[in-house]
Amino acid sequence: MSIDIKLHKNDLPDDLSLGNVLAIDGEFMGLNVRRDPLCLIQISTGNSDAHIVQFDRSNYNAPNLVKILVFVLDRPDLVTVILNGPPNLSPLE
């Protein structure tokens, strides 16, 4: 079995149609989401495909990917955290 792997720089293409069943995985530079930047997101329809979005970590400008994540997660606030990192929270006193 061969897998069709597509590497996309910074965002998904405008004309990409993925359907309504997706598996999504994110890869960070480390395990601390407050410190370690998001490197890439992998998306698959389950049909022997993988779309890998590699980010320009200086701005994370990926409007096509954001549309998919907001639709799938139905949580615009969570998409913001995924792409920008969690807000800088101060410890409770």
MOPAC internal coordinates of N, CA, C and O (Angstrom, degrees):
PM7 1SCF
backbone

  N    0.0000 0     0.00 0     0.00 0    0    0    0
  C    1.4278 1     0.00 0     0.00 0    1    0    0
  C    1.5249 1   108.73 1     0.00 0    2    1    0
  O    1.2310 1   120.13 1   -48.61 1    3    2    1
  N    1.3076 1   117.35 1   131.39 1    3    2    1
  C    1.4602 1   120.98 1   177.31 1    5    3    2
  C    1.5283 1   109.27 1  -108.04 1    6    5    3
  O    1.2310 1   121.47 1   -32.09 1    7    6    5
  N    1.3190 1   114.79 1   147.91 1    7    6    5
  C    1.4608 1   121.10 1   179.93 1    9    7    6
  C    1.5201 1   108.09 1  -110.26 1   10    9    7
  O    1.2310 1   121.02 1   -47.35 1   11   10    9
  N    1.3124 1   115.65 1   132.65 1   11   10    9
  C    1.4588 1   121.99 1   177.90 1   13   11   10
  C    1.5291 1   108.02 1   -86.75 1   14   13   11
  O    1.2310 1   120.70 1   -75.35 1   15   14   13
  N    1.3307 1   116.27 1   104.65 1   15   14   13
  C    1.4618 1   121.63 1  -177.18 1   17   15   14
  C    1.5173 1   108.98 1  -104.78 1   18   17   15
  O    1.2310 1   121.29 1   -52.81 1   19   18   17
  N    1.3206 1   115.13 1   127.19 1   19   18   17
  C    1.4596 1   121.17 1   178.10 1   21   19   18
  C    1.5301 1   108.42 1  -120.17 1   22   21   19
  O    1.2310 1   120.54 1   -52.23 1   23   22   21
  N    1.3208 1   116.58 1   127.77 1   23   22   21
  C    1.4569 1   121.88 1   176.61 1   25   23   22
  C    1.5214 1   108.46 1  -100.57 1   26   25   23
  O    1.2310 1   120.82 1   -55.20 1   27   26   25
  N    1.3175 1   116.03 1   124.80 1   27   26   25
  C    1.4620 1   122.36 1   178.51 1   29   27   26
  C    1.5241 1   107.98 1  -116.19 1   30   29   27
  O    1.2310 1   120.58 1   -48.45 1   31   30   29
  N    1.3046 1   116.49 1   131.55 1   31   30   29
  C    1.4616 1   121.24 1   178.23 1   33   31   30
  C    1.5292 1   109.34 1   -89.98 1   34   33   31
  O    1.2310 1   120.38 1   -56.67 1   35   34   33
  N    1.3248 1   116.88 1   123.33 1   35   34   33
  C    1.4634 1   125.97 1   172.32 1   37   35   34
  C    1.5262 1   115.56 1    75.54 1   38   37   35
  O    1.2310 1   118.79 1   145.68 1   39   38   37
  N    1.3257 1   119.92 1   -34.32 1   39   38   37
  C    1.4636 1   121.00 1  -177.67 1   41   39   38
  C    1.5296 1   109.66 1  -163.10 1   42   41   39
  O    1.2310 1   121.25 1   -13.15 1   43   42   41
  N    1.3210 1   115.21 1   166.85 1   43   42   41
  C    1.4612 1   120.77 1   173.33 1   45   43   42
  C    1.5248 1   109.29 1   -78.50 1   46   45   43
  O    1.2310 1   119.57 1   -26.18 1   47   46   45
  N    1.3290 1   118.42 1   153.82 1   47   46   45
  C    1.4657 1   120.24 1   177.51 1   49   47   46
  C    1.5333 1   111.25 1   -66.33 1   50   49   47
  O    1.2310 1   121.08 1   -26.78 1   51   50   49
  N    1.3227 1   115.55 1   153.22 1   51   50   49
  C    1.4659 1   121.29 1  -179.36 1   53   51   50
  C    1.5262 1   112.84 1   -60.67 1   54   53   51
  O    1.2310 1   120.09 1   144.91 1   55   54   53
  N    1.3281 1   117.44 1   -35.09 1   55   54   53
  C    1.4710 1   121.15 1  -172.07 1   57   55   54
  C    1.5369 1   113.38 1   -96.75 1   58   57   55
  O    1.2310 1   119.43 1  -167.85 1   59   58   57
  N    1.3199 1   118.70 1    12.15 1   59   58   57
  C    1.4639 1   121.60 1  -177.94 1   61   59   58
  C    1.5244 1   110.28 1   -77.15 1   62   61   59
  O    1.2310 1   120.51 1   -52.48 1   63   62   61
  N    1.3300 1   116.63 1   127.52 1   63   62   61
  C    1.4568 1   122.67 1   176.69 1   65   63   62
  C    1.5257 1   108.35 1  -114.47 1   66   65   63
  O    1.2310 1   120.71 1   -62.77 1   67   66   65
  N    1.3217 1   116.25 1   117.23 1   67   66   65
  C    1.4595 1   120.33 1  -174.89 1   69   67   66
  C    1.5291 1   113.56 1  -105.67 1   70   69   67
  O    1.2310 1   119.56 1   167.68 1   71   70   69
  N    1.3003 1   118.45 1   -12.32 1   71   70   69
  C    1.4546 1   120.13 1  -176.89 1   73   71   70
  C    1.5186 1   110.74 1    87.82 1   74   73   71
  O    1.2310 1   121.05 1    13.81 1   75   74   73
  N    1.3502 1   115.59 1  -166.19 1   75   74   73
  C    1.4619 1   118.43 1  -174.40 1   77   75   74
  C    1.5257 1   114.39 1  -113.29 1   78   77   75
  O    1.2310 1   119.76 1  -173.28 1   79   78   77
  N    1.3387 1   118.06 1     6.72 1   79   78   77
  C    1.4623 1   121.65 1   175.48 1   81   79   78
  C    1.5191 1   107.43 1  -121.40 1   82   81   79
  O    1.2310 1   121.10 1   -64.40 1   83   82   81
  N    1.3384 1   115.49 1   115.60 1   83   82   81
  C    1.4627 1   120.01 1  -175.18 1   85   83   82
  C    1.5195 1   111.19 1  -135.19 1   86   85   83
  O    1.2310 1   121.30 1   -31.92 1   87   86   85
  N    1.3178 1   115.11 1   148.08 1   87   86   85
  C    1.4601 1   122.27 1   166.79 1   89   87   86
  C    1.5238 1   106.15 1  -110.39 1   90   89   87
  O    1.2310 1   120.52 1   -49.28 1   91   90   89
  N    1.3307 1   116.62 1   130.72 1   91   90   89
  C    1.4604 1   121.42 1  -175.84 1   93   91   90
  C    1.5268 1   108.82 1  -128.40 1   94   93   91
  O    1.2310 1   121.06 1   -45.82 1   95   94   93
  N    1.3363 1   115.59 1   134.18 1   95   94   93
  C    1.4549 1   121.31 1   179.99 1   97   95   94
  C    1.5165 1   108.38 1  -138.31 1   98   97   95
  O    1.2310 1   120.07 1   -39.07 1   99   98   97
  N    1.3239 1   117.47 1   140.93 1   99   98   97
  C    1.4511 1   122.07 1   178.23 1  101   99   98
  C    1.5126 1   111.19 1  -115.53 1  102  101   99
  O    1.2310 1   120.67 1   -33.12 1  103  102  101
  N    1.3185 1   116.33 1   146.88 1  103  102  101
  C    1.4661 1   122.21 1   178.56 1  105  103  102
  C    1.5225 1   108.70 1  -121.90 1  106  105  103
  O    1.2310 1   121.08 1   -55.22 1  107  106  105
  N    1.3208 1   115.55 1   124.78 1  107  106  105
  C    1.4498 1   122.30 1   178.07 1  109  107  106
  C    1.5307 1   109.33 1  -105.43 1  110  109  107
  O    1.2310 1   120.36 1   -14.49 1  111  110  109
  N    1.3331 1   116.91 1   165.51 1  111  110  109
  C    1.4681 1   121.66 1   179.47 1  113  111  110
  C    1.5248 1   112.15 1   -69.65 1  114  113  111
  O    1.2310 1   120.15 1   163.91 1  115  114  113
  N    1.3045 1   117.33 1   -16.09 1  115  114  113
  C    1.4588 1   122.47 1  -179.74 1  117  115  114
  C    1.5141 1   109.25 1  -163.06 1  118  117  115
  O    1.2310 1   120.58 1    20.85 1  119  118  117
  N    1.3127 1   116.50 1  -159.15 1  119  118  117
  C    1.4582 1   121.41 1  -175.08 1  121  119  118
  C    1.5273 1   113.33 1  -101.09 1  122  121  119
  O    1.2310 1   119.65 1   170.86 1  123  122  121
  N    1.3096 1   118.27 1    -9.14 1  123  122  121
  C    1.4474 1   121.67 1  -178.26 1  125  123  122
  C    1.5236 1   109.01 1   -98.94 1  126  125  123
  O    1.2310 1   120.13 1   -74.90 1  127  126  125
  N    1.3505 1   117.35 1   105.10 1  127  126  125
  C    1.4690 1   120.15 1  -175.42 1  129  127  126
  C    1.5214 1   112.57 1   -69.32 1  130  129  127
  O    1.2310 1   119.64 1   161.86 1  131  130  129
  N    1.3141 1   118.29 1   -18.14 1  131  130  129
  C    1.4720 1   120.35 1   175.66 1  133  131  130
  C    1.5289 1   111.29 1   -75.56 1  134  133  131
  O    1.2310 1   120.58 1   152.09 1  135  134  133
  N    1.2993 1   116.50 1   -27.91 1  135  134  133
  C    1.4637 1   121.36 1  -174.61 1  137  135  134
  C    1.5204 1   112.87 1  -107.66 1  138  137  135
  O    1.2310 1   120.23 1   140.66 1  139  138  137
  N    1.3142 1   117.17 1   -39.34 1  139  138  137
  C    1.4602 1   121.69 1  -168.07 1  141  139  138
  C    1.5243 1   111.33 1   -95.39 1  142  141  139
  O    1.2310 1   119.96 1   -57.06 1  143  142  141
  N    1.3296 1   117.68 1   122.94 1  143  142  141
  C    1.4615 1   120.94 1  -175.70 1  145  143  142
  C    1.5304 1   113.31 1   -71.34 1  146  145  143
  O    1.2310 1   121.88 1   -26.60 1  147  146  145
  N    1.3219 1   114.01 1   153.40 1  147  146  145
  C    1.4560 1   122.19 1   173.68 1  149  147  146
  C    1.5241 1   108.66 1   -71.30 1  150  149  147
  O    1.2310 1   120.01 1   -51.22 1  151  150  149
  N    1.3257 1   117.58 1   128.78 1  151  150  149
  C    1.4700 1   122.10 1  -177.60 1  153  151  150
  C    1.5160 1   112.15 1   -97.93 1  154  153  151
  O    1.2310 1   121.16 1   134.52 1  155  154  153
  N    1.3355 1   115.38 1   -45.48 1  155  154  153
  C    1.4532 1   118.88 1  -177.63 1  157  155  154
  C    1.5148 1   110.43 1  -157.89 1  158  157  155
  O    1.2310 1   121.68 1   -19.34 1  159  158  157
  N    1.3207 1   114.39 1   160.66 1  159  158  157
  C    1.4607 1   122.25 1   173.13 1  161  159  158
  C    1.5184 1   107.13 1  -124.46 1  162  161  159
  O    1.2310 1   121.15 1   -43.75 1  163  162  161
  N    1.3317 1   115.40 1   136.25 1  163  162  161
  C    1.4627 1   122.10 1   177.51 1  165  163  162
  C    1.5234 1   108.52 1  -108.81 1  166  165  163
  O    1.2310 1   120.86 1   -45.21 1  167  166  165
  N    1.3200 1   115.95 1   134.79 1  167  166  165
  C    1.4589 1   121.37 1   178.63 1  169  167  166
  C    1.5145 1   108.39 1  -129.23 1  170  169  167
  O    1.2310 1   120.91 1   -43.39 1  171  170  169
  N    1.3333 1   115.87 1   136.61 1  171  170  169
  C    1.4664 1   120.52 1   176.54 1  173  171  170
  C    1.5215 1   109.17 1  -138.19 1  174  173  171
  O    1.2310 1   121.10 1   -34.48 1  175  174  173
  N    1.3179 1   115.50 1   145.52 1  175  174  173
  C    1.4663 1   121.19 1   174.66 1  177  175  174
  C    1.5225 1   111.11 1   -89.93 1  178  177  175
  O    1.2310 1   120.45 1   172.07 1  179  178  177
  N    1.3344 1   116.74 1    -7.93 1  179  178  177
  C    1.4588 1   120.85 1  -176.70 1  181  179  178
  C    1.5122 1   112.83 1    89.74 1  182  181  179
  O    1.2310 1   120.59 1  -175.82 1  183  182  181
  N    1.3170 1   116.48 1     4.18 1  183  182  181
  C    1.4731 1   122.12 1  -179.52 1  185  183  182
  C    1.5203 1   110.99 1  -105.78 1  186  185  183
  O    1.2310 1   120.51 1  -130.94 1  187  186  185
  N    1.3230 1   116.62 1    49.06 1  187  186  185
  C    1.4698 1   122.85 1  -179.90 1  189  187  186
  C    1.5219 1   112.56 1    56.07 1  190  189  187
  O    1.2310 1   121.01 1  -137.96 1  191  190  189
  N    1.3361 1   115.67 1    42.04 1  191  190  189
  C    1.4583 1   120.25 1   178.64 1  193  191  190
  C    1.5209 1   109.96 1  -131.83 1  194  193  191
  O    1.2310 1   121.13 1   -22.53 1  195  194  193
  N    1.3078 1   115.44 1   157.47 1  195  194  193
  C    1.4626 1   121.81 1   174.05 1  197  195  194
  C    1.5232 1   107.78 1  -147.63 1  198  197  195
  O    1.2310 1   121.27 1   -55.08 1  199  198  197
  N    1.3105 1   115.18 1   124.92 1  199  198  197
  C    1.4629 1   121.70 1   174.61 1  201  199  198
  C    1.5207 1   106.04 1  -109.55 1  202  201  199
  O    1.2310 1   120.90 1   -63.62 1  203  202  201
  N    1.3131 1   115.89 1   116.38 1  203  202  201
  C    1.4557 1   121.80 1  -177.86 1  205  203  202
  C    1.5212 1   108.43 1  -108.36 1  206  205  203
  O    1.2310 1   120.78 1   -58.36 1  207  206  205
  N    1.3335 1   116.11 1   121.64 1  207  206  205
  C    1.4567 1   121.37 1   178.21 1  209  207  206
  C    1.5233 1   107.45 1  -104.21 1  210  209  207
  O    1.2310 1   121.20 1   -66.85 1  211  210  209
  N    1.3266 1   115.32 1   113.15 1  211  210  209
  C    1.4629 1   121.82 1   177.80 1  213  211  210
  C    1.5262 1   107.61 1   -98.20 1  214  213  211
  O    1.2310 1   120.71 1   -52.60 1  215  214  213
  N    1.3267 1   116.26 1   127.40 1  215  214  213
  C    1.4598 1   121.04 1  -171.29 1  217  215  214
  C    1.5123 1   113.74 1   -93.49 1  218  217  215
  O    1.2310 1   121.94 1   -28.64 1  219  218  217
  N    1.3381 1   113.90 1   151.36 1  219  218  217
  C    1.4573 1   122.42 1   162.38 1  221  219  218
  C    1.5268 1   103.41 1   -84.51 1  222  221  219
  O    1.2310 1   120.07 1   -77.20 1  223  222  221
  N    1.3171 1   117.48 1   102.80 1  223  222  221
  C    1.4595 1   121.03 1  -170.43 1  225  223  222
  C    1.5250 1   113.90 1   -70.27 1  226  225  223
  O    1.2310 1   119.99 1  -179.18 1  227  226  225
  N    1.3141 1   117.63 1     0.82 1  227  226  225
  C    1.4591 1   118.24 1   177.96 1  229  227  226
  C    1.5269 1   112.12 1   -84.00 1  230  229  227
  O    1.2310 1   119.80 1   161.07 1  231  230  229
  N    1.3664 1   117.99 1   -18.93 1  231  230  229
  C    1.4689 1   117.34 1  -178.65 1  233  231  230
  C    1.5338 1   115.39 1  -142.96 1  234  233  231
  O    1.2310 1   118.78 1   159.64 1  235  234  233
  N    1.3069 1   119.93 1   -20.36 1  235  234  233
  C    1.4692 1   123.43 1   179.98 1  237  235  234
  C    1.5334 1   112.47 1    51.47 1  238  237  235
  O    1.2310 1   120.53 1  -138.45 1  239  238  237
  N    1.3103 1   116.60 1    41.55 1  239  238  237
  C    1.4596 1   120.03 1   178.27 1  241  239  238
  C    1.5261 1   108.98 1   -83.80 1  242  241  239
  O    1.2310 1   120.55 1   -80.77 1  243  242  241
  N    1.3310 1   116.55 1    99.23 1  243  242  241
  C    1.4621 1   122.05 1  -175.84 1  245  243  242
  C    1.5323 1   109.77 1  -139.81 1  246  245  243
  O    1.2310 1   119.65 1  -110.19 1  247  246  245
  N    1.3368 1   118.28 1    69.81 1  247  246  245
  C    1.4678 1   120.33 1  -174.14 1  249  247  246
  C    1.5328 1   114.41 1   -62.11 1  250  249  247
  O    1.2310 1   119.43 1   145.21 1  251  250  249
  N    1.3213 1   118.69 1   -34.79 1  251  250  249
  C    1.4700 1   120.00 1   179.51 1  253  251  250
  C    1.5257 1   111.19 1   -69.30 1  254  253  251
  O    1.2310 1   120.51 1   139.95 1  255  254  253
  N    1.3080 1   116.62 1   -40.05 1  255  254  253
  C    1.4595 1   120.61 1   176.93 1  257  255  254
  C    1.5277 1   110.57 1   -66.57 1  258  257  255
  O    1.2310 1   120.19 1   138.76 1  259  258  257
  N    1.3275 1   117.25 1   -41.24 1  259  258  257
  C    1.4640 1   120.82 1   179.54 1  261  259  258
  C    1.5221 1   110.45 1   -59.64 1  262  261  259
  O    1.2310 1   119.84 1   138.69 1  263  262  261
  N    1.3323 1   117.91 1   -41.31 1  263  262  261
  C    1.4768 1   120.55 1   178.04 1  265  263  262
  C    1.5228 1   110.87 1   -57.52 1  266  265  263
  O    1.2310 1   120.32 1   136.37 1  267  266  265
  N    1.3209 1   116.99 1   -43.63 1  267  266  265
  C    1.4658 1   120.77 1  -179.75 1  269  267  266
  C    1.5214 1   110.58 1   -67.86 1  270  269  267
  O    1.2310 1   119.99 1   135.32 1  271  270  269
  N    1.3218 1   117.63 1   -44.68 1  271  270  269
  C    1.4585 1   120.37 1  -178.49 1  273  271  270
  C    1.5300 1   111.60 1   -64.66 1  274  273  271
  O    1.2310 1   120.00 1   139.13 1  275  274  273
  N    1.3178 1   117.60 1   -40.87 1  275  274  273
  C    1.4654 1   120.33 1   178.14 1  277  275  274
  C    1.5213 1   109.66 1   -64.39 1  278  277  275
  O    1.2310 1   119.92 1   138.80 1  279  278  277
  N    1.3323 1   117.75 1   -41.20 1  279  278  277
  C    1.4642 1   121.07 1   179.12 1  281  279  278
  C    1.5278 1   110.66 1   -65.29 1  282  281  279
  O    1.2310 1   120.14 1   133.01 1  283  282  281
  N    1.3224 1   117.34 1   -46.99 1  283  282  281
  C    1.4655 1   121.28 1  -176.92 1  285  283  282
  C    1.5264 1   110.99 1   -69.22 1  286  285  283
  O    1.2310 1   120.52 1   133.16 1  287  286  285
  N    1.3128 1   116.62 1   -46.84 1  287  286  285
  C    1.4619 1   120.34 1  -175.37 1  289  287  286
  C    1.5244 1   112.86 1   -84.96 1  290  289  287
  O    1.2310 1   120.87 1   157.17 1  291  290  289
  N    1.3411 1   115.94 1   -22.83 1  291  290  289
  C    1.4636 1   122.02 1  -176.65 1  293  291  290
  C    1.5278 1   110.72 1    53.63 1  294  293  291
  O    1.2310 1   121.02 1  -146.92 1  295  294  293
  N    1.3315 1   115.65 1    33.08 1  295  294  293
  C    1.4672 1   121.54 1  -178.72 1  297  295  294
  C    1.5287 1   109.41 1  -141.78 1  298  297  295
  O    1.2310 1   119.65 1   -95.83 1  299  298  297
  N    1.3347 1   118.27 1    84.17 1  299  298  297
  C    1.4677 1   119.54 1   179.28 1  301  299  298
  C    1.5251 1   112.97 1   -55.03 1  302  301  299
  O    1.2310 1   120.08 1   146.75 1  303  302  301
  N    1.3346 1   117.45 1   -33.25 1  303  302  301
  C    1.4541 1   119.72 1   179.92 1  305  303  302
  C    1.5257 1   111.14 1   -66.28 1  306  305  303
  O    1.2310 1   120.06 1   142.23 1  307  306  305
  N    1.3337 1   117.48 1   -37.77 1  307  306  305
  C    1.4544 1   121.22 1   179.37 1  309  307  306
  C    1.5263 1   111.31 1   -68.96 1  310  309  307
  O    1.2310 1   120.24 1   142.99 1  311  310  309
  N    1.3247 1   117.14 1   -37.01 1  311  310  309
  C    1.4712 1   120.67 1   176.71 1  313  311  310
  C    1.5190 1   109.77 1   -61.80 1  314  313  311
  O    1.2310 1   120.05 1   139.36 1  315  314  313
  N    1.3284 1   117.51 1   -40.64 1  315  314  313
  C    1.4628 1   120.94 1   177.52 1  317  315  314
  C    1.5203 1   110.94 1   -60.43 1  318  317  315
  O    1.2310 1   120.17 1   137.76 1  319  318  317
  N    1.3220 1   117.28 1   -42.24 1  319  318  317
  C    1.4616 1   120.93 1   178.96 1  321  319  318
  C    1.5206 1   110.60 1   -65.91 1  322  321  319
  O    1.2310 1   120.20 1   139.07 1  323  322  321
  N    1.3361 1   117.22 1   -40.93 1  323  322  321
  C    1.4626 1   120.83 1  -179.75 1  325  323  322
  C    1.5235 1   110.62 1   -61.28 1  326  325  323
  O    1.2310 1   120.11 1   133.99 1  327  326  325
  N    1.3200 1   117.39 1   -46.01 1  327  326  325
  C    1.4633 1   120.44 1  -175.11 1  329  327  326
  C    1.5308 1   113.69 1   -84.28 1  330  329  327
  O    1.2310 1   119.90 1   151.83 1  331  330  329
  N    1.3229 1   117.79 1   -28.17 1  331  330  329
  C    1.4637 1   119.98 1  -175.82 1  333  331  330
  C    1.5154 1   113.93 1  -110.81 1  334  333  331
  O    1.2310 1   119.86 1   173.13 1  335  334  333
  N    1.3075 1   117.88 1    -6.87 1  335  334  333
  C    1.4554 1   120.81 1  -174.99 1  337  335  334
  C    1.5103 1   109.89 1    85.99 1  338  337  335
  O    1.2310 1   120.36 1   -19.74 1  339  338  337
  N    1.3106 1   116.92 1   160.26 1  339  338  337
  C    1.4640 1   119.70 1  -178.95 1  341  339  338
  C    1.5214 1   111.07 1   -68.07 1  342  341  339
  O    1.2310 1   120.61 1   -24.09 1  343  342  341
  N    1.3252 1   116.45 1   155.91 1  343  342  341
  C    1.4665 1   118.41 1   178.26 1  345  343  342
  C    1.5178 1   110.32 1   -62.12 1  346  345  343
  O    1.2310 1   120.97 1   -24.43 1  347  346  345
  N    1.3055 1   115.76 1   155.57 1  347  346  345
  C    1.4565 1   120.41 1   179.95 1  349  347  346
  C    1.5274 1   108.13 1   -77.59 1  350  349  347
  O    1.2310 1   120.96 1   -82.69 1  351  350  349
  N    1.3099 1   115.77 1    97.31 1  351  350  349
  C    1.4576 1   121.49 1  -175.87 1  353  351  350
  C    1.5204 1   110.24 1   -94.19 1  354  353  351
  O    1.2310 1   121.15 1   -40.52 1  355  354  353
  N    1.3030 1   115.41 1   139.48 1  355  354  353
  C    1.4698 1   118.72 1   175.26 1  357  355  354
  C    1.5229 1   108.10 1   -91.10 1  358  357  355
  O    1.2310 1   120.31 1   -30.87 1  359  358  357
  N    1.3253 1   117.02 1   149.13 1  359  358  357
  C    1.4625 1   118.99 1  -178.99 1  361  359  358
  C    1.5224 1   111.46 1   -65.25 1  362  361  359
  O    1.2310 1   120.86 1   -30.80 1  363  362  361
  N    1.3151 1   115.95 1   149.20 1  363  362  361
  C    1.4524 1   120.80 1   176.36 1  365  363  362
  C    1.5178 1   109.12 1   -70.49 1  366  365  363
  O    1.2310 1   120.45 1   -39.20 1  367  366  365
  N    1.3156 1   116.74 1   140.80 1  367  366  365
  C    1.4677 1   120.36 1   179.92 1  369  367  366
  C    1.5058 1   110.20 1  -107.65 1  370  369  367
  O    1.2310 1   120.10 1   180.00 1  371  370  369

